[in-house]
Amino acid sequence: MRKIREVIIVEGRHDTAALKKYFDCETIETGGTSLDEPTQKRILHAAETTGIIILTDPDAPGNQIRHKIHELIPNAQDAYVNRENARTDKKVGVEHAGREELENALSHIISEGSTPGTLTMADMYDMGLCGTEDSKNQRIRAGRLLHIGYGNAKTMLQRLNHAGITREQLYEVLHSE
């Protein structure tokens, strides 16, 4: 069983159970989007001692939680499960991801780039990541290939810049395969 040194921030107990099936790890459960003060203190303490990895559901509430944690800890590490590999017929979430998807997410940790990215919304338009009929599919593909998950154009731009992805790297990824 692979040991994860950092504390993994998840949304709930089912996410914790899914991770503990495959990894020797500690988690902090947010219990939803509110992030109460005791939970924030636990997250801050974990960030200072072992480091944290944010692994929330690939949906709007998961993105909201991720954003709140990044406001507390700007250099928090991120892991993303791909939406299509973490779902049932009606639900999407970390708890529905299998071993392979969780391994993939935790093997591709995104840390704040040593040089934050400088991509702009104009770059997103130029590369077809917004403003076209196929933009959503292009963002899904880019998110999967770069291991940053799916997001609307604004979220994708934030994630690309957080990871320090350059215009050249993004262009290369979009024109691969």
C-alpha positions in Angstrom: 0.0 0.0 0.0 1.5 3.3 -1.1 2.1 5.8 1.7 1.1 9.4 1.1 3.0 11.8 3.3 0.8 14.9 2.9 -2.7 15.1 4.4 -5.3 14.8 1.7 -8.2 17.3 1.9 -11.5 15.6 0.7 -15.2 16.5 1.0 -16.6 13.6 3.0 -16.2 10.2 4.7 -16.9 8.2 1.6 -14.0 9.9 -0.1 -11.8 9.0 2.8 -13.0 5.4 2.7 -12.2 5.2 -1.0 -8.7 6.5 -0.5 -7.9 4.3 2.5 -8.8 1.2 0.4 -5.7 1.8 -1.7 -3.4 4.2 0.2 -1.8 4.6 3.6 -2.9 8.2 4.1 -4.5 10.7 6.4 -7.4 12.9 5.3 -9.3 16.0 6.5 -12.9 16.0 5.5 -14.4 19.4 4.8 -18.0 18.3 5.3 -19.2 20.5 2.6 -18.5 24.0 1.2 -18.8 26.0 4.4 -15.3 25.2 5.8 -15.9 26.0 9.4 -13.2 27.5 11.6 -12.1 24.2 13.3 -11.7 22.6 9.9 -9.7 25.6 8.6 -7.4 25.4 11.6 -6.8 21.6 11.0 -6.0 22.3 7.4 -3.6 25.2 8.2 -1.9 23.0 10.8 -1.5 20.1 8.3 -0.2 22.5 5.7 2.5 23.7 8.1 3.5 20.2 9.3 3.2 17.6 6.5 1.8 19.6 3.6 -1.6 19.1 2.0 -3.1 17.8 -1.3 -6.5 19.0 -2.2 -8.6 16.2 -3.8 -12.2 17.4 -4.2 -15.0 16.2 -6.4 -14.8 17.4 -10.1 -18.0 19.5 -9.7 -19.0 23.1 -8.7 -19.0 22.5 -4.9 -15.6 20.7 -5.2 -14.2 23.7 -7.1 -15.7 26.1 -4.5 -14.0 24.2 -1.7 -10.7 24.1 -3.6 -10.9 27.8 -4.2 -11.5 28.5 -0.4 -8.6 26.4 0.6 -6.3 28.2 -1.9 -7.4 31.5 -0.3 -6.1 30.1 3.0 -3.1 28.4 1.6 -2.1 29.8 -1.8 0.7 27.2 -2.4 -1.5 24.1 -1.6 -0.9 21.2 -3.9 -3.7 19.9 -6.1 -4.8 16.5 -7.4 -7.7 16.0 -9.8 -9.8 13.0 -10.8 -11.2 13.1 -14.3 -14.9 13.6 -14.2 -15.6 10.7 -16.7 -13.6 8.3 -14.5 -15.2 9.3 -11.2 -18.9 8.9 -11.7 -22.0 6.7 -11.5 -25.1 7.2 -13.6 -26.3 10.0 -11.3 -23.3 11.2 -9.2 -19.8 12.4 -9.7 -17.1 12.4 -7.0 -13.8 11.1 -5.6 -15.7 8.3 -3.9 -16.7 6.8 -7.3 -13.1 6.8 -8.7 -11.4 3.5 -8.9 -7.9 2.6 -7.9 -6.4 3.5 -11.3 -8.0 6.9 -11.4 -6.9 7.7 -7.8 -3.4 6.5 -8.5 -3.3 8.7 -11.6 -4.5 11.7 -9.7 -2.0 11.3 -6.8 0.8 10.6 -9.2 0.3 13.9 -11.0 0.3 16.4 -8.1 0.1 20.0 -9.3 2.1 22.4 -7.2 2.2 26.1 -7.7 4.7 26.7 -10.5 8.0 28.2 -9.5 7.1 30.8 -12.1 3.4 31.5 -12.1 1.9 31.3 -15.5 1.1 34.3 -17.6 -1.6 33.0 -19.8 -4.5 35.4 -20.4 -8.1 35.0 -21.5 -6.9 36.2 -25.0 -4.7 33.1 -25.1 -7.7 30.9 -24.2 -9.6 32.4 -27.1 -6.6 32.1 -29.5 -6.2 28.4 -28.6 -9.9 27.6 -28.9 -10.4 27.0 -25.1 -13.2 29.5 -25.1 -15.4 31.2 -27.7 -16.0 28.2 -30.0 -18.5 25.4 -30.2 -15.8 22.9 -29.3 -14.2 24.9 -26.5 -15.7 22.7 -23.7 -14.3 19.6 -25.4 -10.9 21.2 -25.8 -10.8 22.2 -22.1 -11.8 18.7 -21.1 -9.0 17.3 -23.2 -6.4 19.8 -22.0 -7.5 19.2 -18.3 -7.1 15.4 -18.8 -3.7 15.7 -20.5 -2.3 18.2 -18.0 -3.9 16.5 -15.0 -5.7 19.7 -13.9 -9.3 18.6 -14.2 -12.1 20.2 -16.1 -13.2 23.8 -15.6 -15.0 26.6 -17.4 -12.7 29.0 -19.2 -12.0 31.2 -16.1 -11.3 28.2 -13.8 -9.1 26.5 -16.5 -7.1 29.7 -16.9 -6.5 29.9 -13.1 -5.4 26.3 -13.0 -3.1 26.7 -15.9 -1.4 29.7 -14.3 -1.3 28.1 -10.9 0.6 25.1 -12.5 3.0 27.5 -14.3 1.9 26.2 -17.7 3.3 28.4 -20.5 1.6 29.3 -23.8 4.1 27.0 -25.6 3.4 24.0 -23.3 -0.3 24.5 -23.7 0.0 24.7 -27.5 2.0 21.5 -27.5 -0.5 19.7 -25.4 -3.5 20.8 -27.5 -1.7 19.7 -30.7 -0.6 16.3 -29.4 -2.2 12.9 -30.0 
